[in-house]
Amino acid sequence: MDDRDLQYEKYKSILENYLEEQSEQTLYKGQQFSRKMIEQQISPEEAVSLHVSVLEELFPDLPEPLKNSYDFLLEMMIGYGFAYREHQSLRNRQQQLESEIEVAANMQQTLLAGKKPEVDNLDIGAISKPANKMNGDYYHFVQDENDCVSVAIADIIGKGIPAALCMSMIKYAMDSAPEQRMQPGAVLENLNRVVEQNVDPNMFITMFYGLYDSRVHSFYYAGAGHEPGFFYDSEKDQFEELFTKGLVLGVSKKTSYREYQRVLNGNDMVIMLSDGVTECRSSRGFIERDEIVAMIRKYIHLSAQEIVDSVYKELERLQEFELRDDFTLLILRRKV
């Protein structure tokens, strides 16, 4: 007796017992049998065909209309079976893709993770939260032997795994040119050539790059189409935009980037952010830049890290705890 005959006899026995007793125990046996059929990859139409064959043996005098209805059910289940198998195949591929994205996201976090520098006269706060698993934002700190701190914040115009790979390339390019860290304009020009030669023409990168020289308490910076940050003048108690002029990275290899400078007195702050901060949307609409400034002012008595954490939590609440874009906020404050 082959496997098909064994299945037939087993199913026949279960069905006969159920028709006689209609007990919960027999139903449970039927459920167990169905699991074995799934394990053996028996299709829905084969299961229906098995049921019909057993019925015809048990009840040879079935009314003709009832037999015809089973033919109709069998044809319907053939179509259902094809659709179900296609659905399972798509589901398996989706699960595989999600697993690959999870691995890529973990690799991205490991690759791009960096420690905040510890400088005696500088208070640093940093937070970066992805809207999805992969983060299209990037920030990077480097501290040299003179306690000068360079900082970059970037946003990939494009998401997912390609953006993550692009970020990794940017980090490698920045780490490969340490001699240019003291010149923000030169750093962006070098990165622009790398992006223009190696990144898909449809993918662009905005970046703000700055250097805080602790010896003269000056902040030198340049921008490549990135969201303007803010400068807080503690003596005047006012916020100003950190405006920069420069094309996004990757448009033209001959692009040059102008360098700017700000002197930081005690409690002055440099605030850098991605457009995920300034383009937050609440039930009232988009949140204006002056609202972001008002939030920073509300928490200005706290440490730099507490400020960025508090602003993030408040904006997260306003968006009903659902980020619509990657969120990155950095603060450098000169200590008194």
C-alpha positions, -999 to 999 in steps of 0.1 A, spaced: 0 0 0 16 33 -11 14 67 7 -17 78 -12 -36 47 -3 -26 51 34 -38 87 33 -71 76 18 -77 49 44 -67 72 73 -90 100 61 -118 75 55 -115 62 91 -115 97 106 -145 108 85 -165 76 93 -159 81 130 -169 117 129 -201 109 110 -210 83 136 -200 101 168 -195 138 159 -171 141 188 -145 167 197 -119 140 198 -125 131 162 -124 167 151 -90 170 168 -78 139 148 -90 157 117 -70 188 126 -39 167 132 -44 150 98 -47 183 81 -14 194 95 3 163 81 -12 171 47 3 206 49 37 192 58 34 169 28 25 199 6 -9 185 -4 -28 212 -22 -63 223 -13 -78 208 -45 -62 174 -36 -77 175 -2 -112 182 -16 -107 154 -42 -98 130 -13 -129 140 6 -151 135 -25 -136 100 -32 -142 89 4 -178 102 3 -186 84 -29 -173 51 -14 -193 56 18 -224 69 1 -226 55 -34 -262 68 -39 -254 104 -34 -279 126 -53 -266 138 -87 -269 175 -79 -247 170 -48 -221 152 -68 -221 181 -93 -217 206 -65 -185 187 -55 -172 190 -90 -178 228 -88 -161 229 -54 -131 210 -68 -127 234 -98 -130 264 -74 -103 250 -51 -79 245 -80 -80 283 -86 -78 289 -48 -48 265 -46 -29 284 -72 -36 317 -56 -28 304 -21 6 290 -33 14 323 -50 5 341 -18 27 319 3 56 324 -22 52 362 -20 50 360 18 82 339 20 100 363 -2 88 393 19 100 376 51 133 370 35 136 406 24 126 418 58 153 396 73 179 410 49 168 446 58 171 438 95 206 425 90 215 456 69 200 479 95 221 463 122 252 465 101 244 502 94 241 510 131 274 492 138 292 508 109 280 544 115 279 544 153 303 568 168 310 582 203 304 618 212 338 636 218 346 647 254 361 682 254 365 702 286 350 734 272 323 719 250 289 704 258 276 681 230 241 666 224 232 642 196 201 622 187 193 604 154 161 583 149 151 566 117 115 568 105 119 532 93 145 505 99 171 521 77 183 556 86 187 581 57 204 605 81 240 604 92 261 623 117 298 619 125 321 634 151 359 634 150 382 647 178 418 654 171 449 657 194 443 694 199 407 689 211 393 703 179 360 687 170 348 682 135 311 673 129 291 663 99 254 659 94 240 645 62 207 634 46 204 610 17 178 619 -9 167 583 -11 159 556 14 165 520 23 195 498 16 210 520 -12 210 550 12 226 529 39 254 518 15 258 553 3 262 565 39 289 539 45 308 551 15 306 587 28 319 577 62 348 559 46 356 589 24 356 612 54 379 589 74 403 586 44 410 624 43 420 634 78 443 662 66 412 682 53 392 681 85 404 716 94 389 730 62 351 724 59 349 737 23 377 714 12 360 684 29 328 690 11 346 694 -23 364 661 -18 332 643 -8 314 659 -37 338 643 -62 335 609 -45 296 611 -47 296 624 -83 318 595 -94 304 567 -74 267 573 -66 237 568 -89 228 602 -106 193 600 -91 207 599 -56 219 631 -39 233 639 -5 229 671 15 255 678 41 265 704 67 301 701 79 317 721 107 349 723 128 350 737 163 386 749 171 388 748 210 420 768 209 403 800 195 367 790 203 357 794 166 333 773 146 341 770 109 315 755 86 302 749 51 271 734 36 260 714 6 223 721 2 215 710 38 188 723 61 200 755 77 208 751 114 208 778 141 233 798 161 223 809 196 240 841 208 237 839 246 247 875 252 219 888 229 197 858 239 186 853 203 187 826 176 200 832 141 200 809 111 233 792 101 229 800 65 253 783 40 255 784 2 264 753 -18 250 726 -42 240 692 -29 268 666 -32 269 647 -65 255 673 -89 288 686 -104 323 676 -97 336 712 -101 314 726 -73 332 747 -47 319 754 -12 322 786 7 334 785 43 319 805 71 330 813 107 313 820 141 331 828 173 315 810 203 314 828 236 303 812 268 269 794 265 267 801 227 253 771 208 255 757 173 224 737 164 225 713 134 195 693 122 180 674 93 148 683 75 130 655 95 131 680 124 119 711 106 93 693 84 75 675 112 38 674 107 12 675 135 -26 675 133 -23 713 128 0 709 98 37 714 93 57 726 124 74 759 116 111 766 123 103 792 149 84 765 168 116 744 169 135 774 182 108 779 209 112 743 220 150 746 222 145 778 242 121 760 266 148 735 275 178 758 272 186 755 309 193 718 305 225 701 292 229 698 254 220 661 254 189 667 275 178 695 251 179 673 220 162 644 239 134 667 251 129 683 217 126 648 201 101 636 227 80 667 222 80 665 185 73 627 187 42 634 208 30 661 183 33 635 155 14 609 176 45 588 180 49 581 143 80 596 126 73 605 90 110 612 82 144 605 97 151 628 127 186 641 136 194 669 160 229 680 172 240 707 196 274 721 204 275 745 233 306 762 246 308 759 283 314 790 305 
